[in-house]
Amino acid sequence: ISTAAFAGQTEGLIKEIDKDTLTLTLDDGKSYKLNAETDLEALKPGMDIVIAYDETNGENVITDMQLPDSTE
């Protein structure tokens, strides 16, 4: 029996971005690992974001992100 990775989606405000550990923390206190190819300059604290993630080895690893439209 193999254990499938948990996939989920969440939405929230970015509280903190740690560029050294590639970790994004939302206002609910939960942390998510960013991909090395993520454009960190596009992410700003206070930004509303939708995240799709997989839970892998106890970490929430981001698989997809939706940023707010820049036309607001």
DOKOLSE-684945 format. One record per atom (N, C-alpha, C, O, CB): residue number from 0; x, y, z; residue in one letter. Coordinates in pm, whole numbers, plus 50000, padded with zeros to 5 digits. Glycine has a CB too. Layout:
// residues N
<NUM; <X; Y; Z>; "A"> ...
This chain:
// residues 72
<0; <50085; 49882; 50000>; "I"> <0; <50000; 50000; 50000>; "I"> <0; <50089; 50124; 50000>; "I"> <0; <50177; 50138; 50085>; "I"> <0; <49903; 50000; 50123>; "I"> <1; <50066; 50211; 49906>; "S"> <1; <50143; 50336; 49902>; "S"> <1; <50062; 50447; 49968>; "S"> <1; <49939; 50446; 49965>; "S"> <1; <50180; 50375; 49755>; "S"> <2; <50133; 50541; 50026>; "T"> <2; <50064; 50654; 50088>; "T"> <2; <50064; 50770; 49991>; "T"> <2; <50170; 50820; 49951>; "T"> <2; <50132; 50694; 50222>; "T"> <3; <49947; 50811; 49953>; "A"> <3; <49934; 50922; 49858>; "A"> <3; <49959; 51054; 49930>; "A"> <3; <49924; 51070; 50047>; "A"> <3; <49795; 50921; 49791>; "A"> <4; <50019; 51145; 49859>; "A"> <4; <50041; 51278; 49915>; "A"> <4; <49907; 51350; 49923>; "A"> <4; <49823; 51335; 49834>; "A"> <4; <50143; 51361; 49830>; "A"> <5; <49888; 51426; 50027>; "F"> <5; <49766; 51504; 50043>; "F"> <5; <49777; 51629; 49958>; "F"> <5; <49877; 51701; 49964>; "F"> <5; <49741; 51540; 50192>; "F"> <6; <49676; 51655; 49879>; "A"> <6; <49673; 51777; 49799>; "A"> <6; <49564; 51867; 49854>; "A"> <6; <49456; 51821; 49891>; "A"> <6; <49650; 51746; 49647>; "A"> <7; <49594; 51994; 49859>; "G"> <7; <49496; 52088; 49912>; "G"> <7; <49505; 52223; 49845>; "G"> <7; <49593; 52249; 49763>; "G"> <7; <49513; 52103; 50060>; "G"> <8; <49413; 52309; 49883>; "Q"> <8; <49412; 52446; 49833>; "Q"> <8; <49373; 52537; 49948>; "Q"> <8; <49290; 52501; 50031>; "Q"> <8; <49315; 52462; 49711>; "Q"> <9; <49433; 52653; 49951>; "T"> <9; <49401; 52749; 50056>; "T"> <9; <49413; 52890; 50000>; "T"> <9; <49476; 52913; 49896>; "T"> <9; <49493; 52731; 50178>; "T"> <10; <49353; 52983; 50070>; "E"> <10; <49361; 53124; 50031>; "E"> <10; <49388; 53205; 50156>; "E"> <10; <49338; 53173; 50264>; "E"> <10; <49229; 53172; 49961>; "E"> <11; <49467; 53309; 50142>; "G"> <11; <49495; 53394; 50256>; "G"> <11; <49583; 53511; 50219>; "G"> <11; <49619; 53530; 50103>; "G"> <11; <49558; 53315; 50367>; "G"> <12; <49619; 53588; 50321>; "L"> <12; <49709; 53701; 50301>; "L"> <12; <49850; 53658; 50335>; "L"> <12; <49873; 53588; 50434>; "L"> <12; <49666; 53822; 50388>; "L"> <13; <49944; 53700; 50252>; "I"> <13; <50084; 53670; 50279>; "I"> <13; <50129; 53750; 50401>; "I"> <13; <50116; 53872; 50405>; "I"> <13; <50174; 53703; 50155>; "I"> <14; <50181; 53679; 50501>; "K"> <14; <50232; 53744; 50621>; "K"> <14; <50383; 53766; 50608>; "K"> <14; <50434; 53872; 50644>; "K"> <14; <50201; 53660; 50746>; "K"> <15; <50453; 53664; 50556>; "E"> <15; <50599; 53671; 50552>; "E"> <15; <50652; 53584; 50439>; "E"> <15; <50594; 53480; 50407>; "E"> <15; <50659; 53628; 50687>; "E"> <16; <50762; 53627; 50380>; "I"> <16; <50831; 53550; 50278>; "I"> <16; <50976; 53537; 50322>; "I"> <16; <51046; 53637; 50336>; "I"> <16; <50820; 53617; 50136>; "I"> <17; <51021; 53414; 50343>; "D"> <17; <51160; 53390; 50382>; "D"> <17; <51236; 53344; 50259>; "D"> <17; <51222; 53230; 50215>; "D"> <17; <51170; 53284; 50498>; "D"> <18; <51316; 53434; 50203>; "K"> <18; <51388; 53404; 50079>; "K"> <18; <51500; 53304; 50100>; "K"> <18; <51541; 53236; 50006>; "K"> <18; <51444; 53532; 50020>; "K"> <19; <51552; 53294; 50224>; "D"> <19; <51661; 53201; 50252>; "D"> <19; <51612; 53056; 50253>; "D"> <19; <51678; 52967; 50201>; "D"> <19; <51726; 53235; 50385>; "D"> <20; <51495; 53034; 50314>; "T"> <20; <51443; 52897; 50323>; "T"> <20; <51333; 52870; 50220>; "T"> <20; <51276; 52761; 50219>; "T"> <20; <51389; 52872; 50463>; "T"> <21; <51304; 52969; 50134>; "L"> <21; <51198; 52958; 50033>; "L"> <21; <51066; 52917; 50099>; "L"> <21; <50999; 52824; 50054>; "L"> <21; <51237; 52856; 49924>; "L"> <22; <51030; 52988; 50205>; "T"> <22; <50908; 52959; 50278>; "T"> <22; <50815; 53080; 50277>; "T"> <22; <50858; 53193; 50300>; "T"> <22; <50940; 52917; 50423>; "T"> <23; <50689; 53055; 50250>; "L"> <23; <50585; 53157; 50250>; "L"> <23; <50494; 53128; 50369>; "L"> <23; <50448; 53015; 50386>; "L"> <23; <50505; 53158; 50114>; "L"> <24; <50467; 53229; 50451>; "T"> <24; <50378; 53213; 50565>; "T"> <24; <50255; 53300; 50544>; "T"> <24; <50266; 53418; 50511>; "T"> <24; <50449; 53250; 50699>; "T"> <25; <50138; 53240; 50563>; "L"> <25; <50012; 53314; 50549>; "L"> <25; <49970; 53371; 50684>; "L"> <25; <50027; 53337; 50788>; "L"> <25; <49902; 53224; 50492>; "L"> <26; <49868; 53457; 50681>; "D"> <26; <49822; 53523; 50803>; "D"> <26; <49761; 53426; 50904>; "D"> <26; <49741; 53463; 51020>; "D"> <26; <49721; 53628; 50768>; "D"> <27; <49731; 53302; 50862>; "D"> <27; <49680; 53202; 50957>; "D"> <27; <49794; 53129; 51029>; "D"> <27; <49769; 53042; 51113>; "D"> <27; <49591; 53100; 50885>; "D"> <28; <49920; 53164; 50994>; "G"> <28; <50035; 53105; 51059>; "G"> <28; <50090; 52981; 50991>; "G"> <28; <50195; 52930; 51031>; "G"> <28; <50001; 53071; 51198>; "G"> <29; <50021; 52930; 50890>; "K"> <29; <50068; 52811; 50820>; "K"> <29; <50175; 52849; 50718>; "K"> <29; <50168; 52954; 50654>; "K"> <29; <49951; 52738; 50750>; "K"> <30; <50274; 52761; 50705>; "S"> <30; <50386; 52786; 50614>; "S"> <30; <50383; 52689; 50497>; "S"> <30; <50337; 52576; 50508>; "S"> <30; <50520; 52774; 50688>; "S"> <31; <50432; 52737; 50383>; "Y"> <31; <50434; 52660; 50260>; "Y"> <31; <50570; 52678; 50194>; "Y"> <31; <50624; 52789; 50191>; "Y"> <31; <50319; 52703; 50165>; "Y"> <32; <50624; 52568; 50139>; "K"> <32; <50753; 52573; 50072>; "K"> <32; <50733; 52621; 49928>; "K"> <32; <50645; 52573; 49856>; "K"> <32; <50822; 52435; 50074>; "K"> <33; <50817; 52717; 49888>; "L"> <33; <50813; 52770; 49752>; "L"> <33; <50906; 52690; 49662>; "L"> <33; <51002; 52629; 49709>; "L"> <33; <50852; 52919; 49750>; "L"> <34; <50877; 52692; 49535>; "N"> <34; <50962; 52630; 49435>; "N"> <34; <51082; 52721; 49410>; "N"> <34; <51070; 52843; 49420>; "N"> <34; <50883; 52604; 49303>; "N"> <35; <51195; 52664; 49379>; "A"> <35; <51316; 52742; 49354>; "A"> <35; <51299; 52838; 49236>; "A"> <35; <51369; 52939; 49228>; "A"> <35; <51435; 52650; 49328>; "A"> <36; <51207; 52808; 49145>; "E"> <36; <51184; 52894; 49029>; "E"> <36; <51082; 53005; 49056>; "E"> <36; <51055; 53086; 48967>; "E"> <36; <51137; 52810; 48911>; "E"> <37; <51027; 53010; 49175>; "T"> <37; <50927; 53112; 49208>; "T"> <37; <50987; 53251; 49199>; "T"> <37; <51097; 53276; 49249>; "T"> <37; <50869; 53087; 49349>; "T"> <38; <50914; 53342; 49136>; "D"> <38; <50956; 53482; 49128>; "D"> <38; <50924; 53549; 49262>; "D"> <38; <50813; 53598; 49282>; "D"> <38; <50886; 53557; 49009>; "D"> <39; <51021; 53550; 49351>; "L"> <39; <50999; 53603; 49486>; "L"> <39; <50968; 53752; 49485>; "L"> <39; <50900; 53802; 49575>; "L"> <39; <51120; 53578; 49573>; "L"> <40; <51015; 53824; 49384>; "E"> <40; <50989; 53968; 49375>; "E"> <40; <50842; 53997; 49350>; "E"> <40; <50794; 54106; 49380>; "E"> <40; <51074; 54030; 49264>; "E"> <41; <50768; 53900; 49295>; "A"> <41; <50626; 53919; 49267>; "A"> <41; <50540; 53901; 49392>; "A"> <41; <50423; 53938; 49392>; "A"> <41; <50580; 53822; 49158>; "A"> <42; <50599; 53844; 49497>; "L"> <42; <50525; 53818; 49620>; "L"> <42; <50553; 53926; 49723>; "L"> <42; <50668; 53959; 49749>; "L"> <42; <50561; 53680; 49677>; "L"> <43; <50447; 53981; 49781>; "K"> <43; <50462; 54089; 49879>; "K"> <43; <50374; 54060; 50000>; "K"> <43; <50262; 54010; 49985>; "K"> <43; <50424; 54226; 49816>; "K"> <44; <50422; 54089; 50121>; "P"> <44; <50337; 54075; 50240>; "P"> <44; <50209; 54158; 50225>; "P"> <44; <50212; 54269; 50172>; "P"> <44; <50414; 54119; 50367>; "P"> <45; <50097; 54102; 50272>; "G"> <45; <49968; 54168; 50262>; "G"> <45; <49891; 54132; 50137>; "G"> <45; <49773; 54165; 50125>; "G"> <45; <49986; 54314; 50267>; "G"> <46; <49956; 54064; 50043>; "M"> <46; <49894; 54025; 49917>; "M"> <46; <49799; 53907; 49941>; "M"> <46; <49832; 53814; 50014>; "M"> <46; <50002; 53987; 49812>; "M"> <47; <49683; 53911; 49880>; "D"> <47; <49588; 53800; 49886>; "D"> <47; <49632; 53698; 49781>; "D"> <47; <49658; 53733; 49667>; "D"> <47; <49440; 53847; 49861>; "D"> <48; <49640; 53571; 49821>; "I"> <48; <49693; 53469; 49732>; "I"> <48; <49614; 53340; 49748>; "I"> <48; <49565; 53308; 49856>; "I"> <48; <49843; 53444; 49760>; "I"> <49; <49601; 53266; 49638>; "V"> <49; <49541; 53133; 49641>; "V"> <49; <49653; 53034; 49611>; "V"> <49; <49726; 53049; 49513>; "V"> <49; <49421; 53119; 49537>; "V"> <50; <49665; 52932; 49695>; "I"> <50; <49774; 52836; 49684>; "I"> <50; <49717; 52696; 49669>; "I"> <50; <49627; 52656; 49742>; "I"> <50; <49868; 52843; 49807>; "I"> <51; <49771; 52620; 49573>; "A"> <51; <49748; 52476; 49566>; "A"> <51; <49878; 52411; 49614>; "A"> <51; <49987; 52455; 49577>; "A"> <51; <49709; 52428; 49418>; "A"> <52; <49865; 52308; 49696>; "Y"> <52; <49985; 52248; 49753>; "Y"> <52; <49968; 52097; 49773>; "Y"> <52; <49857; 52045; 49779>; "Y"> <52; <50019; 52314; 49886>; "Y"> <53; <50082; 52031; 49782>; "D"> <53; <50087; 51890; 49820>; "D"> <53; <50157; 51880; 49953>; "D"> <53; <50252; 51954; 49979>; "D"> <53; <50160; 51804; 49711>; "D"> <54; <50111; 51790; 50038>; "E"> <54; <50181; 51765; 50164>; "E"> <54; <50280; 51652; 50139>; "E"> <54; <50240; 51538; 50114>; "E"> <54; <50081; 51730; 50281>; "E"> <55; <50408; 51685; 50145>; "T"> <55; <50514; 51590; 50116>; "T"> <55; <50613; 51589; 50232>; "T"> <55; <50667; 51693; 50268>; "T"> <55; <50585; 51624; 49983>; "T"> <56; <50636; 51472; 50289>; "N"> <56; <50729; 51458; 50401>; "N"> <56; <50701; 51558; 50512>; "N"> <56; <50794; 51614; 50571>; "N"> <56; <50873; 51474; 50353>; "N"> <57; <50574; 51581; 50540>; "G"> <57; <50536; 51670; 50649>; "G"> <57; <50541; 51818; 50616>; "G"> <57; <50514; 51901; 50702>; "G"> <57; <50622; 51645; 50764>; "G"> <58; <50575; 51852; 50492>; "E"> <58; <50581; 51992; 50451>; "E"> <58; <50474; 52020; 50346>; "E"> <58; <50443; 51933; 50264>; "E"> <58; <50721; 52029; 50396>; "E"> <59; <50418; 52139; 50350>; "N"> <59; <50323; 52183; 50248>; "N"> <59; <50403; 52246; 50135>; "N"> <59; <50458; 52355; 50150>; "N"> <59; <50217; 52283; 50307>; "N"> <60; <50408; 52177; 50021>; "V"> <60; <50487; 52222; 49908>; "V"> <60; <50393; 52280; 49802>; "V"> <60; <50305; 52211; 49752>; "V"> <60; <50573; 52106; 49848>; "V"> <61; <50414; 52408; 49769>; "I"> <61; <50327; 52477; 49674>; "I"> <61; <50345; 52418; 49534>; "I"> <61; <50457; 52404; 49485>; "I"> <61; <50357; 52628; 49672>; "I"> <62; <50232; 52383; 49471>; "T"> <62; <50235; 52333; 49334>; "T"> <62; <50182; 52435; 49235>; "T"> <62; <50213; 52429; 49116>; "T"> <62; <50155; 52204; 49324>; "T"> <63; <50102; 52531; 49284>; "D"> <63; <50048; 52634; 49196>; "D"> <63; <50003; 52753; 49282>; "D"> <63; <49962; 52735; 49397>; "D"> <63; <49929; 52579; 49110>; "D"> <64; <50010; 52872; 49225>; "M"> <64; <49969; 52993; 49296>; "M"> <64; <49889; 53082; 49203>; "M"> <64; <49915; 53087; 49083>; "M"> <64; <50092; 53069; 49350>; "M"> <65; <49793; 53152; 49260>; "Q"> <65; <49721; 53256; 49187>; "Q"> <65; <49740; 53386; 49263>; "Q"> <65; <49701; 53398; 49379>; "Q"> <65; <49568; 53222; 49171>; "Q"> <66; <49801; 53482; 49197>; "L"> <66; <49822; 53613; 49255>; "L"> <66; <49706; 53704; 49216>; "L"> <66; <49638; 53678; 49117>; "L"> <66; <49958; 53674; 49210>; "L"> <67; <49683; 53809; 49293>; "P"> <67; <49575; 53901; 49256>; "P"> <67; <49606; 53970; 49123>; "P"> <67; <49723; 53988; 49087>; "P"> <67; <49553; 54007; 49367>; "P"> <68; <49502; 54008; 49053>; "D"> <68; <49522; 54082; 48928>; "D"> <68; <49587; 54216; 48958>; "D"> <68; <49551; 54283; 49055>; "D"> <68; <49388; 54103; 48853>; "D"> <69; <49682; 54254; 48875>; "S"> <69; <49752; 54380; 48898>; "S"> <69; <49670; 54500; 48851>; "S"> <69; <49715; 54614; 48860>; "S"> <69; <49887; 54380; 48826>; "S"> <70; <49548; 54474; 48801>; "T"> <70; <49463; 54582; 48751>; "T"> <70; <49377; 54643; 48861>; "T"> <70; <49301; 54736; 48835>; "T"> <70; <49374; 54531; 48639>; "T"> <71; <49388; 54591; 48984>; "E"> <71; <49304; 54643; 49094>; "E"> <71; <49345; 54783; 49132>; "E"> <71; <49286; 54842; 49222>; "E"> <71; <49312; 54553; 49216>; "E"> 
